[in-house]
């Protein structure tokens, strides 16, 4: 038996320090319970998910398609991380319960799910992972079926369903149990992963609404952080991280990724997630944070704030340079242009500025040549990635559909140029060392250009200062 499943016939998942359960106690616990239903409303994704499944099945006629939700992952000893269902699984059915598997067999969809246990076993009051009295009430098969609008069977029937003959494609790497029940075919499975990634490239109106809601909640999380600025300066990066997380949990499912809260020189580490440093007046604080909504769509927004509330002249000069690059990237976005158009436009601005600062060893145009890219010493990363249910969405899409492809109406991508001067970089003036600046927004491709979904947060330096002055305590 794997860590992923605990069949109804197995012993409950318990620990060595749990009290003994005499038969008299167990028998008493199995009696005297009433019945009640969960209030599980119809899922808003039901109709579009059915259309997505039909489209997917039409691309693989006569085949069996397997999309697991995944299982709990241990954090330490007998404690698990909070469960988050696999993106592709939820995209095609809406389910967010653990251990479930969506099977589309020759166009017919069945969700194999793990329901709450009956009261004639010990699981409901003893099992630490699945027991209702330990972990909460799971929906019944009927409740899931009514909510999601598709047939739902017990997960114990999954092995039989997957043992039937026929060509099978599996979204692998999500569930060790499912991977073990099916023979891998790398060619089939890789192609399947590509298709389910590429189907998410274009967002429908409901998805755009979910992303907008995530951006709006993220705006509130940034505002919460500035409203607690006195505590931020006292307690440092940890306080900012915790403040934003509170908003993410209150208005969404979680944070979409580990928050990057980088004060001072920490901002030159692109993915600084330790968040253990100080927030010091006179320095900058780079905050890269996003709320993941309850249907798993996430925002991804970065602002670089002056800790004192106003930028110094040098900070302002560098900040406005990054802002100019970001605006060039946003202005480049429209249907039909290469995905890399935003990156190329932003890098034109930054490379020429670095040249004007006397930092480049060659002229800016030479530095921009793909065979050189020496300017990237101070920019480091790409300007854009797709955004959706994953913060780096559609990651298995083919290069010609994504990085080497063209933008289309309904795509959502980030635009996030940055400048990073490491504290030990001897090729830059001393006053630049230890400064990192990034500005990031979430951009929807529209029929005639683009729309900034995260424009609720100010970007211009003067507007950032006014916004902070309005929100900071005692101002």
GUNUMAR-736161 format. One line per 4 residues: number of its first residue (from 1); their letters; for each residue x, y, z of C-alpha. Coordinates in steps of 0.2 Angstrom, whole numbers. Example, Ala and Ser with C-alpha at 12.3 -4.5 7.8 and 13.67 -1.06 7.14 Angstrom:
1) AS) 62 -22 39  68 -5 36
END
This chain:
1) XXXX) 0 0 0  7 17 -5  7 33 5  -6 39 -8
5) XXXX) -20 28 -4  -28 20 12  -42 9 5  -58 6 15
9) XXXX) -52 -11 19  -35 -6 26  -31 -1 43  -33 18 47
13) XXXX) -18 29 46  -13 31 64  3 35 73  13 26 87
17) XXXX) 8 39 100  -11 38 97  -20 30 112  -26 12 110
21) XXXX) -43 9 103  -52 -6 113  -65 -15 103  -79 -8 115
25) XXXX) -74 9 111  -73 6 92  -90 -3 92  -98 12 102
29) XXXX) -90 25 90  -99 16 75  -116 18 82  -128 32 85
33) XXXX) -124 44 71  -137 54 60  -135 57 42  -132 74 34
37) XXXX) -127 81 17  -114 93 13  -120 110 5  -110 108 -11
41) XXXX) -117 120 -24  -115 117 -42  -98 122 -48  -96 137 -60
45) XXXX) -84 127 -71  -96 113 -75  -102 118 -92  -85 124 -98
49) XXXX) -76 109 -91  -88 98 -101  -83 107 -117  -65 106 -113
53) XXXX) -67 87 -110  -76 85 -127  -62 95 -136  -49 85 -127
57) XXXX) -57 68 -132  -59 74 -150  -41 76 -151  -38 58 -146
61) XXXX) -53 48 -152  -55 30 -146  -42 33 -132  -42 32 -113
65) XXXX) -35 49 -105  -30 49 -87  -29 64 -77  -25 62 -58
69) XXXX) -28 75 -45  -13 69 -34  -12 65 -16  -6 72 0
73) XXXX) 13 75 2  21 73 19  29 89 26  37 80 41
77) XXXX) 34 64 50  15 62 51  10 80 45  6 84 27
81) XXXX) 6 99 17  -11 107 13  -17 98 -2  -18 107 -19
85) XXXX) -26 97 -34  -16 96 -50  -20 110 -62  -24 99 -77
89) XXXX) -36 88 -67  -45 103 -60  -46 112 -77  -55 98 -85
93) XXXX) -67 94 -71  -67 106 -56  -63 93 -43  -51 98 -29
97) XXXX) -52 83 -18  -37 72 -15  -34 55 -23  -46 57 -37
101) XXXX) -43 53 -55  -52 59 -70  -54 46 -84  -60 50 -101
105) XXXX) -63 34 -111  -67 36 -129  -76 52 -125  -85 46 -109
109) XXXX) -79 55 -93  -79 47 -76  -72 54 -60  -65 41 -48
113) XXXX) -65 49 -31  -62 45 -13  -78 49 -3  -80 50 15
117) XXXX) -79 34 24  -95 24 31  -98 24 49  -95 5 50
121) XXXX) -76 7 49  -64 15 61  -57 27 47  -69 41 51
125) XXXX) -63 43 69  -46 36 68  -37 40 52  -27 56 53
129) XXXX) -27 59 34  -44 55 29  -54 53 44  -69 65 45
133) XXXX) -66 68 64  -48 72 61  -47 80 44  -65 86 40
137) XXXX) -79 79 30  -76 74 12  -90 75 0  -100 59 -5
141) XXXX) -99 52 -23  -117 59 -26  -112 76 -19  -97 77 -30
145) XXXX) -107 71 -45  -121 84 -43  -109 98 -40  -97 94 -55
149) XXXX) -110 87 -67  -102 71 -71  -102 53 -66  -92 49 -50
153) XXXX) -87 32 -45  -77 25 -30  -58 26 -32  -57 8 -28
157) XXXX) -64 4 -45  -50 14 -54  -38 -1 -55  -51 -11 -65
161) XXXX) -55 3 -76  -37 6 -81  -33 -13 -84  -45 -14 -98
165) XXXX) -37 -15 -116  -35 1 -126  -23 15 -130  -20 25 -114
169) XXXX) -12 42 -111  -8 47 -93  -3 64 -86  12 57 -77
173) XXXX) 21 63 -62  6 68 -52  1 52 -44  13 38 -40
177) XXXX) -2 26 -38  -9 30 -55  8 29 -63  11 12 -56
181) XXXX) -6 6 -63  -2 10 -81  12 5 -92  21 21 -97
185) XXXX) 23 26 -115  34 41 -116  29 47 -133  10 46 -129
189) XXXX) 11 53 -112  23 68 -117  11 72 -131  -4 72 -120
193) XXXX) 5 83 -107  9 95 -122  -9 96 -128  -17 99 -110
197) XXXX) -4 113 -108  -8 121 -124  -27 120 -121  -24 132 -107
201) XXXX) -15 145 -117  -31 155 -121  -42 160 -107  -61 162 -108
205) XXXX) -71 176 -100  -74 166 -84  -55 162 -82  -51 181 -86
209) XXXX) -64 185 -72  -55 173 -60  -38 181 -64  -45 198 -62
213) XXXX) -52 193 -45  -35 186 -40  -26 202 -45  -39 213 -36
217) XXXX) -36 202 -20  -17 204 -23  -19 223 -23  -28 222 -6
221) XXXX) -14 212 0  -1 225 -5  -11 238 3  -12 228 19
225) XXXX) 6 227 19  9 245 18  -4 249 31  7 239 43
229) XXXX) 23 247 38  28 251 56  27 233 61  36 229 44
233) XXXX) 51 240 49  51 232 67  49 214 62  56 214 44
237) XXXX) 52 203 29  43 190 39  30 202 44  27 207 26
241) XXXX) 26 189 21  13 185 34  2 200 31  0 196 13
245) XXXX) -3 178 17  -17 182 28  -26 191 13  -23 177 2
249) XXXX) -31 164 14  -45 176 18  -50 180 0  -43 165 -10
253) XXXX) -36 147 -8  -18 151 -4  -3 161 -11  0 156 -29
257) XXXX) 19 154 -25  31 157 -11  31 176 -8  47 185 -12
261) XXXX) 49 198 1  66 206 -2  73 221 7  89 229 2
265) XXXX) 102 218 -6  90 203 -5  81 210 -20  96 205 -31
269) XXXX) 92 187 -28  78 183 -40  69 171 -30  72 176 -12
273) XXXX) 59 167 -2  69 165 14  61 181 19  71 182 35
277) XXXX) 79 199 33  76 217 39  66 231 30  77 246 32
281) XXXX) 73 264 30  83 272 16  83 255 6  71 247 -6
285) XXXX) 59 233 -4  55 221 -18  39 212 -16  34 199 -28
289) XXXX) 17 191 -22  1 184 -29  -15 178 -22  -22 161 -29
293) XXXX) -41 161 -30  -52 147 -24  -53 140 -41  -34 140 -42
297) XXXX) -31 155 -54  -17 166 -48  -10 183 -49  9 187 -50
301) XXXX) 13 205 -46  29 214 -41  32 231 -34  48 239 -28
305) XXXX) 44 251 -14  55 264 -5  55 259 13  56 277 19
309) XXXX) 40 281 8  50 291 -5  63 286 -17  81 294 -16
313) XXXX) 86 302 -32  97 287 -38  83 275 -33  70 285 -43
317) XXXX) 82 286 -58  84 267 -58  66 264 -54  60 275 -69
321) XXXX) 72 266 -80  64 249 -76  46 257 -78  51 263 -95
325) XXXX) 56 246 -100  41 238 -93  30 251 -102  39 247 -118
329) XXXX) 35 228 -115  17 231 -112  15 243 -127  22 229 -138
333) XXXX) 8 217 -133  -6 213 -146  -13 198 -156  -1 192 -169
337) XXXX) 16 198 -162  29 186 -156  28 180 -138  45 187 -136
341) XXXX) 40 205 -142  38 211 -124  54 205 -119  63 211 -134
345) XXXX) 56 229 -132  60 229 -113  78 223 -116  80 237 -129
349) XXXX) 77 250 -116  88 242 -103  103 238 -114  104 255 -121
353) XXXX) 102 262 -103  116 251 -97  126 257 -111  123 275 -107
357) XXXX) 128 272 -89  145 265 -96  143 248 -90  143 238 -106
361) XXXX) 159 231 -113  152 233 -131  140 245 -139  122 241 -134
365) XXXX) 116 234 -151  131 222 -150  126 217 -132  108 214 -138
369) XXXX) 114 201 -151  109 184 -146  127 178 -147  132 191 -134
373) XXXX) 119 196 -122  132 203 -110  119 216 -104  110 201 -96
377) XXXX) 123 202 -82  111 215 -74  94 209 -80  96 190 -78
381) XXXX) 79 184 -83  65 184 -96  52 197 -96  37 187 -98
385) XXXX) 29 170 -94  11 164 -96  -1 165 -81  -16 156 -76
389) XXXX) -20 141 -64  -1 140 -63  10 155 -60  21 148 -74
393) XXXX) 7 142 -84  6 130 -99  24 124 -95  23 108 -106
397) XXXX) 17 118 -122  28 115 -137  40 129 -140  31 134 -157
401) XXXX) 15 137 -147  23 146 -133  40 154 -132  43 153 -151
405) XXXX) 24 157 -155  13 172 -157  1 180 -145  -17 178 -147
409) XXXX) -33 186 -139  -36 178 -122  -18 174 -118  -12 181 -101
413) XXXX) 6 184 -98  17 194 -86  28 209 -90  42 210 -77
417) XXXX) 59 217 -82  71 221 -68  88 227 -65  100 219 -52
421) XXXX) 116 225 -46  125 212 -35  133 219 -19  150 211 -24
425) XXXX) 149 217 -43  165 227 -45  160 232 -63  147 244 -57
429) XXXX) 149 260 -46  148 257 -28  132 267 -25  123 254 -37
433) XXXX) 129 238 -28  115 229 -18  101 237 -27  87 226 -36
437) XXXX) 72 233 -44  58 223 -53  40 229 -58  28 216 -64
441) XXXX) 10 216 -70  -2 204 -77  -7 208 -95  -22 201 -105
445) XXXX) -21 201 -124  -36 209 -131  -43 210 -149  -34 227 -151
449) XXXX) -20 227 -139  -19 223 -120  -27 226 -103  -17 227 -87
453) XXXX) -27 216 -75  -16 222 -60  -17 241 -63  -25 243 -46
457) XXXX) -8 245 -40  1 261 -44  17 260 -55  24 277 -58
461) XXXX) 36 283 -44  26 298 -39  10 288 -38  19 274 -27
465) XXXX) 25 288 -15  7 295 -14  -1 278 -12  12 274 2
469) XXXX) 9 291 11  -10 288 11  -8 270 18  7 271 30
473) XXX) 2 272 48  3 290 55  4 298 39
END
